[in-house]
Amino acid sequence: MTIKNGQTICVLGCIDTPTGHAIASELLGWLKWYYTVFEVWHDGTQYEYPALHTAQAIAKATGLPVLYLHTKGACNHGERSRLIRKMWRKEFVLRKDYYLDLVHGEKPVVATQFTGADRFTRYNGFIANAAAWSAIPEIQPNADRSVYEVLWRDEPHTAIVGTIFSDITSQTLRKAHNYLLLNF
């Protein structure tokens, strides 16, 4: 595992489909300048497990925060997905230092764009420090697409921080969609 000097780590989960390759190429076009990127390619049958497992292992091995992004969530919803990718670029490049400040320290913290009282991360993009990755059990293959969200939701000592909105729930998800439409 080689980490470029001074760069933050990113694990990019990539679905091995033509659309997944196109999205990965787009994301790598800007990620590579700001992050040491580890690409995890898979067929999608295990949802996000392969990339999440890799992100958790890297964070635990290095003690460093890891940005996690996944092409699945960025490529299966048309226009909204394009807006999500634009938001990711703004948030994880222009506001990268803000995110790193949030996850700095020894307390377990996950910083995502949207969360709420349900403590779910939204839109397959977040940065978590090593303490947050270590606070949950080792991520295993699971039929539940939201396995990591559930693990962190149920881990009471991990802070889940919404950097744009901290009041989004499954019932109010439209607010996040409207934010994307109005800002990107």
C-alpha positions in Angstrom: 0.0 0.0 0.0 1.6 3.2 -1.2 0.2 6.5 0.0 1.5 9.6 -1.7 3.2 12.0 0.6 0.7 14.3 2.4 -2.3 13.0 0.5 -5.5 11.9 2.0 -6.7 8.3 1.2 -9.7 7.6 -1.0 -11.3 4.3 -1.6 -13.3 4.3 -4.8 -15.8 1.5 -5.2 -16.3 0.8 -8.9 -19.0 -1.3 -10.5 -17.4 -3.2 -13.4 -19.9 -2.1 -16.1 -19.5 0.4 -18.9 -21.3 3.1 -16.9 -19.2 2.2 -13.8 -16.0 2.6 -15.9 -17.2 6.0 -17.2 -18.1 7.3 -13.8 -14.8 6.0 -12.3 -12.9 7.8 -15.0 -14.7 11.0 -14.4 -14.1 10.8 -10.6 -10.5 9.8 -11.0 -10.0 12.8 -13.2 -10.2 15.1 -10.1 -9.6 12.7 -7.2 -6.0 11.8 -8.3 -4.8 15.3 -7.7 -6.0 15.4 -4.1 -6.0 11.8 -2.9 -4.2 8.6 -3.0 -6.9 6.6 -4.6 -7.4 2.8 -4.2 -9.9 1.5 -6.8 -11.9 -1.6 -5.8 -13.6 -3.1 -8.9 -16.4 -5.6 -8.5 -19.6 -6.9 -10.2 -22.1 -5.3 -7.8 -23.6 -8.5 -6.5 -22.1 -7.8 -3.0 -23.3 -4.2 -3.1 -20.7 -2.0 -1.6 -19.0 -4.6 0.6 -15.7 -5.0 -1.3 -14.9 -1.3 -1.2 -16.1 -0.8 2.3 -14.1 -3.7 3.5 -11.0 -2.2 1.8 -11.6 1.3 3.3 -12.0 -0.2 6.8 -8.8 -2.3 6.4 -6.8 0.7 5.1 -8.0 3.0 7.9 -7.2 0.5 10.6 -3.8 -0.3 9.1 -2.7 3.4 8.7 -4.7 5.1 11.4 -5.7 7.7 8.8 -9.1 9.0 7.7 -10.4 7.5 4.5 -12.8 9.1 2.0 -15.2 6.6 0.6 -17.0 7.0 -2.7 -18.9 4.5 -4.8 -19.8 4.6 -8.5 -23.0 2.6 -8.0 -24.8 5.4 -6.2 -23.4 7.9 -8.7 -24.5 6.2 -11.8 -28.0 4.6 -11.4 -30.2 7.6 -11.1 -29.7 9.8 -14.2 -29.6 13.5 -13.6 -29.6 13.3 -9.8 -26.5 11.2 -10.0 -24.7 13.7 -12.1 -25.5 16.4 -9.5 -24.3 14.1 -6.7 -20.9 13.8 -8.5 -20.7 17.6 -8.9 -21.5 17.9 -5.1 -18.8 15.4 -4.3 -16.2 17.3 -6.3 -17.1 20.5 -4.5 -17.3 19.0 -1.1 -14.3 16.7 -1.2 -12.0 19.1 -3.1 -13.0 22.7 -2.2 -14.1 21.8 1.3 -11.6 18.9 1.9 -9.8 20.6 4.8 -13.2 21.3 6.5 -14.0 17.6 6.4 -10.5 16.6 7.6 -10.9 19.0 10.5 -14.2 17.4 11.4 -12.7 13.9 11.6 -9.4 15.0 13.2 -8.7 13.5 16.6 -9.2 10.3 18.5 -13.0 10.3 18.8 -14.9 8.3 16.1 -16.4 10.7 13.5 -18.0 10.2 10.1 -18.5 13.4 8.0 -21.0 13.2 5.2 -23.0 15.7 3.3 -26.4 14.7 4.6 -27.5 12.9 7.7 -30.3 13.2 10.3 -31.6 11.7 13.5 -31.6 8.3 11.8 -27.7 8.6 11.7 -27.5 7.4 8.2 -24.9 8.7 5.7 -26.5 9.6 2.4 -25.4 9.4 -1.2 -22.4 7.0 -0.9 -19.9 9.7 0.0 -18.2 10.3 3.4 -14.9 10.6 5.2 -14.4 8.6 8.4 -11.5 8.6 10.7 -9.7 5.4 11.8 -11.5 5.5 15.2 -14.9 5.4 13.4 -13.9 2.5 11.2 -12.5 0.7 14.3 -15.7 1.3 16.3 -17.8 -1.0 14.1 -17.3 -4.7 13.5 -15.4 -5.8 10.5 -17.6 -5.3 7.5 -18.6 -8.6 6.0 -20.6 -9.5 2.8 -24.2 -8.8 3.6 -27.5 -8.8 1.7 -28.3 -5.4 3.2 -27.0 -2.6 0.9 -26.8 -0.3 3.9 -24.8 -2.5 6.1 -22.2 0.2 7.1 -24.9 2.8 7.7 -26.6 0.4 10.1 -23.4 -0.5 11.8 -22.6 3.2 12.4 -26.2 4.1 13.3 -26.1 1.5 16.0 -22.7 2.4 17.3 -23.5 5.1 20.0 -20.1 6.6 20.4 -19.5 7.5 16.7 -20.5 11.0 15.7 -22.2 11.2 12.3 -21.9 14.8 11.1 -23.9 16.3 8.3 -21.9 19.0 6.7 -24.7 20.5 4.6 -27.8 19.2 6.4 -28.0 17.3 9.6 -31.8 16.9 9.6 -32.3 14.5 6.6 -34.3 11.3 7.2 -35.8 8.8 4.8 -39.0 10.9 5.1 -37.3 14.2 4.3 -34.9 13.0 1.6 -36.6 15.3 -0.9 -34.9 18.3 0.9 -31.5 16.9 -0.1 -32.7 16.3 -3.7 -33.9 19.9 -3.9 -30.6 21.1 -2.6 -28.8 19.3 -5.4 -31.2 20.7 -8.0 -30.8 24.3 -6.7 -27.0 24.3 -6.1 -25.5 22.2 -8.9 
